[in-house]
């Protein structure tokens, strides 16, 4: 794998991890679990732009990885957006108890 491909994959994984933190699916580096759906929406938009701008210049492997991550993030975003705010707080409290 070329150096540029490795860097692009790192960038994609960084965006994905950050968005999953914003969805409240994983803890941030401090151990806190919180949601920031506006940030997640912006991250999804950035990843979509990256896909458009790199079309034809990335390997099939990276293209499939990006497609899969975008699908996962979109589905999780819609799921989180549909939750009432108090339900999210209860789930966060439960995860903090563990």
Backbone torsions as a table, in degrees:
resi	resn	phi	psi	omega
1	UNK	NA	137.8	-178.9
2	UNK	-74.5	157.8	-179.5
3	UNK	-57.6	-43.6	180.0
4	UNK	-63.3	-37.4	177.5
5	UNK	-64.4	-40.4	178.8
6	UNK	-64.1	-43.1	179.1
7	UNK	-64.6	-40.9	178.2
8	UNK	-64.1	-41.8	178.3
9	UNK	-63.9	-39.8	176.9
10	UNK	-61.5	-42.6	178.6
11	UNK	-62.3	-44.6	-180.0
12	UNK	-62.7	-45.2	178.2
13	UNK	-63.8	-36.9	178.3
14	UNK	-63.7	-46.4	177.1
15	UNK	-60.0	-45.0	-177.9
16	UNK	-62.3	-47.6	-179.5
17	UNK	-62.1	-43.6	179.6
18	UNK	-62.3	-42.2	179.0
19	UNK	-67.0	-39.1	178.1
20	UNK	-64.3	-34.6	174.5
21	UNK	-65.1	-42.8	178.7
22	UNK	-64.9	-25.9	176.2
23	UNK	-81.4	-10.1	-177.5
24	UNK	79.1	17.8	-178.7
25	UNK	-85.0	-28.9	176.9
26	UNK	-136.8	156.8	-179.7
27	UNK	-75.6	151.6	174.4
28	UNK	-79.5	177.8	-177.2
29	UNK	-58.7	-22.0	178.9
30	UNK	-85.2	-7.1	-178.9
31	UNK	94.8	-1.7	-179.9
32	UNK	-82.9	144.6	174.4
33	UNK	-114.6	119.8	179.8
34	UNK	-147.8	166.2	180.0
35	UNK	-115.6	143.8	173.2
36	UNK	-148.0	85.5	-173.3
37	UNK	-68.6	-28.8	176.9
38	UNK	-65.0	-42.5	177.4
39	UNK	-62.2	-42.6	179.8
40	UNK	-61.8	-43.3	178.4
41	UNK	-59.8	-42.3	178.8
42	UNK	-66.2	-37.9	179.2
43	UNK	-66.7	-41.0	176.6
44	UNK	-61.1	-43.8	177.9
45	UNK	-60.2	-41.7	177.9
46	UNK	-62.5	-43.1	-179.9
47	UNK	-66.2	-37.1	176.9
48	UNK	-65.5	-40.9	177.7
49	UNK	-63.4	-41.7	178.0
50	UNK	-59.5	-41.8	178.8
51	UNK	-62.2	-45.1	-179.9
52	UNK	-64.6	-45.3	-175.3
53	UNK	-72.4	-21.9	180.0
54	UNK	-101.7	3.1	-177.9
55	UNK	-54.1	127.9	179.4
56	UNK	85.5	-8.7	-177.9
57	UNK	-115.9	7.3	179.8
58	UNK	-124.2	160.1	-179.9
59	UNK	-71.8	160.7	176.6
60	UNK	-60.4	-36.5	-179.8
61	UNK	-60.5	-46.6	-180.0
62	UNK	-68.7	-39.2	178.5
63	UNK	-60.9	-44.4	178.9
64	UNK	-66.9	-38.9	177.3
65	UNK	-60.8	-47.6	-179.8
66	UNK	-63.2	-43.5	177.0
67	UNK	-59.2	-45.8	-178.8
68	UNK	-63.7	-43.4	179.9
69	UNK	-66.8	-41.1	177.8
70	UNK	-62.2	-42.6	178.3
71	UNK	-61.3	-46.3	179.8
72	UNK	-60.7	-45.2	-178.9
73	UNK	-66.5	-41.5	179.2
74	UNK	-61.4	-45.5	-180.0
75	UNK	-63.4	-44.8	178.7
76	UNK	-65.9	-37.3	178.2
77	UNK	-62.2	-47.6	179.4
78	UNK	-63.1	-39.3	178.2
79	UNK	-62.4	-46.9	-179.2
80	UNK	-68.2	-37.8	-179.6
81	UNK	-65.1	-30.4	-178.5
82	UNK	-78.9	-14.3	-178.0
83	UNK	-77.6	139.3	172.6
84	UNK	-66.0	148.7	-174.7
85	UNK	-59.0	-40.5	-178.2
86	UNK	-68.5	-29.4	176.5
87	UNK	-66.9	-38.5	178.3
88	UNK	-63.1	-44.1	179.7
89	UNK	-61.7	-40.6	178.8
90	UNK	-63.7	-42.6	179.6
91	UNK	-65.3	-37.8	178.4
92	UNK	-65.3	-41.6	178.8
93	UNK	-63.4	-40.7	178.8
94	UNK	-63.1	-42.2	-179.2
95	UNK	-69.2	-29.7	177.4
96	UNK	-70.2	-27.8	-179.6
97	UNK	-72.0	-21.1	-175.6
98	UNK	-75.8	NA	NA
